[in-house]
């Protein structure tokens, strides 16, 4: 997604000139956020693999609170893996 920043900055230059002016900075921040989210996703997926059939409210909260794993993603993965 960070690779789209130059294109978006150019297209939105007249509306958000500061985006175009700080394109490199914005690209770096978006890239760092992507990397951070992918780490979070990896940790959460490993944790979910260790859950046996039922994801309790406590486990869902731990995934969110400790690992930053979003509830909606936990719910989606649970449905895909036939967990409850």
N, C-alpha and C positions, 0 to 999 in steps of 0.2 A: 504494500500500500504506500509505503514511503516513496516509492519510485513515481507515484502519481503526483506528488507535490509540485514539481516543476510545471507540469501541464496545468494543474489546477491554479497555481499561482499566476500563470500567464493568462488563463481564461478569466480569472476573477480580478485581474490587475486594476481595472477601473472601479470595482466595488470595494476591494480590500487591498489597497496599495501596500500596506504594511506586510501583507503576506508575501507579496512579490519581493519586497525589500529585504525580508528576513527568510528567504526561501531555504537557504542552507541550514539555518538554525531549526526551522520548522521540520525539515526533512530528518535531521538528526533526532529530534524529540520524538517524531512519529516512529522512526526506526527503533529507538530505544524502547518505546511502548510496545511495539510489536514483539521484540525479543522478550520483554518481561512477560507479556501475555502468553507467549509460547512456552516459557518456563512454567508458568502457572498451570497451563493446560496439561503439560507433561506430568507435573506432580499430582494434579487432581486425577488424571487418568490412572496413574499407578495406584493411587489410594482407592479409587473405585474398583479396580481389579481385585482388591483384597476384600471387598464387601461380598458377603454371601447372601444372595437372593433378595434381601430387604435393605433398603437404604432408610434408616431411621431418621427422624427429624434431627436427632443429635448428630448423626453422621453428616447429614446435609449441612447443618450449621457449622460443623468442624471444617468441612471442605471449603465453605465460604469464609469463615472467620480466620482459620489458620493458613489456608492455602490461597485465599482470594478467588476461589472457584465459584462462578456465578450459579445461583439456584436454577435459572432456566436451562443452563447447560447440563447441570446435574440431572434435571428432570428429563431432558432430551436423551441423554446417554442411558439413563435408567430404562426408558421405554425401548430404546434400541436393543438393549441387552436383556430385556424381559425381567428387569428387576422391579421391585415394588417399593 
